[in-house]
Amino acid sequence: MSERAAPFHCPYCGDEDLFPGEQGHGAWECRSCNRAFQLKYLGLLARGLRAANGTGTDTTATDSTGTEEI
């Protein structure tokens, strides 16, 4: 199994001075703006599958965890 992808830039300041955080899996620290953040994969959206099949343009979808997004 391969490693997870790392972020290319800080979502707050846009700088690339990122290092893995001590808080656990998915945690990152930006040394430029001194912020810490965490990335989490939520799952695939069913909305993308429907659009690819041409079955409509419904704005509600559930991901693989059963969470509904609008």
C-alpha positions as a printed NumPy array, in Angstrom:
array([[  0.   ,   0.   ,   0.   ],
       [  1.297,   3.466,  -0.837],
       [  1.627,   6.493,   1.407],
       [ -1.131,   9.108,   1.514],
       [ -0.633,  12.195,  -0.578],
       [  0.84 ,  15.202,   1.179],
       [ -0.591,  18.717,   0.77 ],
       [  1.368,  20.981,  -1.573],
       [  0.613,  24.229,   0.236],
       [ -0.888,  25.627,   3.426],
       [ -4.66 ,  26.253,   3.106],
       [ -4.282,  29.457,   5.172],
       [ -1.238,  31.286,   3.793],
       [ -0.429,  29.311,   0.632],
       [  3.209,  28.733,   1.543],
       [  4.921,  25.37 ,   0.979],
       [  6.819,  25.25 ,   4.293],
       [  4.846,  22.232,   5.623],
       [  5.911,  19.47 ,   7.978],
       [  4.015,  16.485,   9.434],
       [  2.353,  17.412,  12.729],
       [  2.729,  15.67 ,  16.066],
       [ -1.059,  15.366,  16.574],
       [ -1.357,  12.164,  14.543],
       [ -2.319,  10.906,  11.113],
       [ -3.163,  13.667,   8.643],
       [ -1.852,  16.482,  10.855],
       [  0.372,  19.128,   9.269],
       [  2.165,  22.242,  10.519],
       [  2.935,  25.346,   8.477],
       [  6.082,  27.006,   9.715],
       [  5.399,  30.169,   7.717],
       [  2.121,  31.172,   9.386],
       [  2.575,  28.988,  12.498],
       [ -0.747,  27.151,  12.003],
       [ -1.572,  23.48 ,  12.385],
       [ -4.284,  21.713,  10.4  ],
       [ -5.501,  18.198,   9.742],
       [ -6.592,  16.553,   6.499],
       [ -9.239,  13.844,   6.466],
       [-10.64 ,  11.809,   3.599],
       [-14.434,  11.672,   3.858],
       [-15.292,   9.353,   0.956],
       [-16.625,   9.414,  -2.567],
       [-19.706,  11.4  ,  -3.468],
       [-22.516,   9.625,  -5.262],
       [-23.193,  12.906,  -7.094],
       [-20.119,  12.327,  -9.305],
       [-21.318,   8.86 , -10.269],
       [-24.775,  10.108, -11.236],
       [-23.346,  12.904, -13.393],
       [-21.083,  10.455, -15.208],
       [-24.044,   8.162, -15.942],
       [-26.26 ,  11.057, -17.054],
       [-29.062,  10.152, -14.618],
       [-29.889,  13.673, -13.455],
       [-28.612,  16.693, -11.608],
       [-29.802,  16.097,  -8.065],
       [-27.987,  18.378,  -5.602],
       [-28.072,  15.976,  -2.65 ],
       [-25.684,  13.066,  -2.402],
       [-24.448,  10.661,   0.208],
       [-20.825,   9.659,   0.542],
       [-19.508,   6.209,   1.417],
       [-19.981,   6.916,   5.142],
       [-23.68 ,   7.689,   4.684],
       [-23.28 ,  11.41 ,   5.35 ],
       [-25.608,  13.575,   3.295],
       [-24.124,  16.634,   1.626],
       [-25.923,  19.441,  -0.157]])
